[in-house]
Amino acid sequence: MKFTLRPLSAISGLALASLGFLSSASAQTTTIAPIGLTATNATLRGSANPGGLPTVAFFHWGSSAGYGNSTAPVSIGSGSAVTTASAAITGLAPLHTYHFQMVASNSAGVTTGSDATFVTPVQAFALLNPTVISNSLVFDFFATTNGQYSVWATTNFVDWSQFGPRVTLLTNHLTLQLPASTTGRFFYQMRSP
């Protein structure tokens, strides 16, 4: 911001002055809903009007409004029209709420869009080759590792019950110990929370 003094008039040898403020507008910033949302990825979006000054934009994001993460700044130019910006983020957890906001910065200052949230969807997966070996249920699956999963069992496709504790999988292979009393025909499904 710059200050200027201008003489208004001279009265009896006295100079009066006005104090004026000359400033370029800082970017007006808006946070927009993300796109490309999967269980582990999202593309954050926002818009800003650079106000005629070279402006960069980036996003704060994280599990709370305290954020904890930021994307790399990208130039959105120096025009006077609203310009959109986006940034891809990865490594998200399925069924988790994330907060984010767009930030724009230029020589006139820093502005932030409002806090927004999104929830990552359930991770898609497929069970492969389920077998029972020595009283253990063994199967491989196609899904994202480091996600939390639980196995559910039924004999009639109506009454499902959780089979064993929820587990965080580090590989695409799972072995669950069957109860000694398990007899009959069971059907299994895997759920991500």
C-alpha positions as CSV (number, residue, x, y, z in Angstrom):
1,M,0.0,0.0,0.0
2,K,1.3,3.5,-0.9
3,F,0.5,6.8,0.8
4,T,0.5,10.1,-1.0
5,L,0.3,13.7,0.3
6,R,-1.2,16.3,-2.0
7,P,-1.6,20.0,-1.1
8,L,-5.3,21.1,-1.2
9,S,-4.9,24.8,-0.8
10,A,-2.9,27.5,0.9
11,I,-4.8,29.5,3.4
12,S,-2.8,32.2,5.2
13,G,0.3,30.4,4.3
14,L,-0.9,27.1,5.7
15,A,-0.7,24.0,3.6
16,L,-3.5,21.5,4.0
17,A,-3.0,18.0,2.8
18,S,-5.1,15.0,2.2
19,L,-3.9,11.5,2.9
20,G,-4.9,9.1,0.2
21,F,-4.5,5.3,-0.1
22,L,-3.4,3.9,-3.4
23,S,-3.6,0.1,-3.5
24,S,-4.1,-2.6,-6.0
25,A,-6.8,-5.1,-5.0
26,S,-5.5,-8.4,-3.6
27,A,-6.9,-11.5,-5.4
28,Q,-10.5,-12.4,-4.6
29,T,-10.5,-16.1,-3.9
30,T,-13.1,-18.9,-3.9
31,T,-12.8,-22.5,-3.0
32,I,-14.7,-24.9,-5.4
33,A,-15.8,-28.5,-4.9
34,P,-13.1,-31.1,-5.9
35,I,-13.2,-33.3,-9.0
36,G,-11.7,-36.7,-9.8
37,L,-12.6,-37.9,-6.3
38,T,-11.5,-41.5,-5.6
39,A,-10.9,-43.4,-2.4
40,T,-7.3,-42.2,-2.4
41,N,-7.1,-39.2,-4.8
42,A,-8.8,-35.8,-5.4
43,T,-8.2,-32.8,-7.5
44,L,-8.8,-29.6,-5.5
45,R,-10.2,-26.5,-7.3
46,G,-10.6,-22.9,-6.7
47,S,-10.8,-19.5,-8.5
48,A,-9.3,-16.1,-8.0
49,N,-9.2,-12.7,-9.7
50,P,-5.6,-11.6,-9.8
51,G,-6.6,-8.0,-9.8
52,G,-4.1,-7.1,-12.5
53,L,-1.1,-8.3,-10.5
54,P,1.1,-11.4,-11.0
55,T,-0.6,-14.0,-8.7
56,V,0.1,-17.5,-7.5
57,A,-2.5,-19.9,-6.0
58,F,-2.2,-23.1,-3.9
59,F,-4.3,-25.1,-1.5
60,H,-4.1,-25.9,2.2
61,W,-5.6,-29.4,2.9
62,G,-5.8,-32.0,5.7
63,S,-8.0,-33.9,8.1
64,S,-9.1,-30.7,9.9
65,A,-9.4,-27.0,9.4
66,G,-5.9,-26.8,10.7
67,Y,-4.9,-28.4,7.4
68,G,-1.2,-29.4,7.8
69,N,-0.5,-29.8,4.1
70,S,-0.1,-27.5,1.2
71,T,0.2,-28.0,-2.6
72,A,2.9,-26.3,-4.7
73,P,2.0,-22.8,-5.8
74,V,1.0,-22.3,-9.4
75,S,0.8,-19.1,-11.4
76,I,-2.7,-17.9,-12.3
77,G,-1.4,-14.9,-14.2
78,S,-2.0,-11.2,-13.8
79,G,-5.3,-10.6,-15.5
80,S,-8.4,-9.0,-14.1
81,A,-10.8,-11.9,-14.8
82,V,-11.6,-14.8,-12.5
83,T,-9.1,-17.7,-13.2
84,T,-9.4,-21.2,-11.9
85,A,-6.6,-23.3,-10.4
86,S,-6.4,-26.9,-9.5
87,A,-4.0,-29.3,-7.8
88,A,-4.1,-33.1,-7.5
89,I,-3.5,-34.7,-4.1
90,T,-2.9,-38.4,-3.5
91,G,-2.4,-40.8,-0.6
92,L,-5.9,-40.2,0.9
93,A,-7.7,-42.7,3.1
94,P,-11.1,-44.2,2.0
95,L,-14.2,-42.9,3.8
96,H,-12.3,-40.0,5.4
97,T,-13.4,-36.3,5.6
98,Y,-10.8,-33.8,4.3
99,H,-10.8,-30.0,4.6
100,F,-9.2,-27.7,2.0
101,Q,-9.1,-24.1,1.0
102,M,-7.6,-22.1,-1.9
103,V,-5.1,-19.5,-1.2
104,A,-4.1,-16.7,-3.6
105,S,-1.1,-14.4,-3.2
106,N,0.2,-11.3,-5.0
107,S,2.0,-8.1,-4.1
108,A,-1.2,-6.7,-2.7
109,G,-1.6,-9.5,-0.1
110,V,-2.8,-13.0,0.6
111,T,-6.5,-14.0,0.4
112,T,-8.1,-17.4,1.3
113,G,-11.2,-19.0,0.1
114,S,-13.6,-20.5,2.6
115,D,-12.9,-23.9,4.2
116,A,-14.6,-26.7,2.3
117,T,-14.8,-30.4,2.9
118,F,-15.2,-33.7,1.0
119,V,-15.4,-37.3,1.9
120,T,-13.4,-39.9,0.0
121,P,-15.6,-42.8,-1.3
122,V,-15.4,-46.5,-0.4
123,Q,-12.4,-48.3,-1.9
124,A,-13.4,-50.7,-4.7
125,F,-11.9,-54.1,-4.5
126,A,-12.4,-57.7,-5.6
127,L,-11.8,-61.0,-3.8
128,L,-9.7,-63.5,-5.6
129,N,-9.3,-67.3,-5.0
130,P,-10.9,-67.6,-1.5
131,T,-10.0,-71.0,0.0
132,V,-10.0,-72.7,3.4
133,I,-6.7,-74.2,4.4
134,S,-6.1,-75.7,7.8
135,N,-9.1,-74.0,9.4
136,S,-8.1,-70.6,7.9
137,L,-9.8,-68.5,5.3
138,V,-7.2,-67.4,2.8
139,F,-7.7,-65.1,-0.1
140,D,-6.1,-62.5,-2.3
141,F,-7.8,-59.3,-3.4
142,F,-7.4,-56.4,-5.7
143,A,-7.6,-53.2,-3.6
144,T,-5.5,-50.4,-2.2
145,T,-3.2,-51.5,0.6
146,N,-3.0,-49.6,3.9
147,G,-6.8,-49.4,3.9
148,Q,-9.0,-50.7,6.6
149,Y,-11.1,-53.7,5.8
150,S,-13.4,-56.1,7.6
151,V,-14.7,-59.5,6.5
152,W,-18.4,-60.4,6.9
153,A,-20.0,-63.8,6.7
154,T,-23.4,-65.3,6.2
155,T,-25.2,-68.5,5.5
156,N,-28.3,-67.0,3.9
157,F,-27.3,-63.6,2.2
158,V,-29.6,-61.8,4.7
159,D,-28.0,-62.0,8.1
160,W,-24.4,-60.8,7.8
161,S,-22.1,-60.6,10.7
162,Q,-18.6,-59.3,11.0
163,F,-16.1,-62.1,10.9
164,G,-13.0,-61.2,12.9
165,P,-11.7,-57.7,13.7
166,R,-11.2,-54.9,11.2
167,V,-7.7,-55.0,9.8
168,T,-5.3,-52.6,8.1
169,L,-3.9,-54.5,5.1
170,L,-0.3,-54.0,4.2
171,T,-0.3,-56.5,1.3
172,N,-3.0,-57.8,-1.1
173,H,-3.2,-61.1,0.8
174,L,-5.3,-61.9,3.9
175,T,-5.5,-65.0,6.1
176,L,-8.2,-65.2,8.8
177,Q,-8.4,-67.9,11.4
178,L,-11.8,-69.7,11.3
179,P,-13.5,-70.5,14.6
180,A,-13.2,-74.2,15.5
181,S,-17.0,-74.4,15.4
182,T,-17.4,-73.2,11.8
183,T,-19.3,-75.9,9.9
184,G,-21.7,-75.7,6.9
185,R,-21.6,-73.4,3.9
186,F,-20.6,-69.8,4.4
187,F,-20.5,-66.8,2.1
188,Y,-18.0,-64.0,2.7
189,Q,-17.7,-60.4,1.7
190,M,-15.0,-57.8,2.4
191,R,-16.0,-54.2,3.3
192,S,-14.0,-51.1,3.5
193,P,-15.3,-49.6,6.6
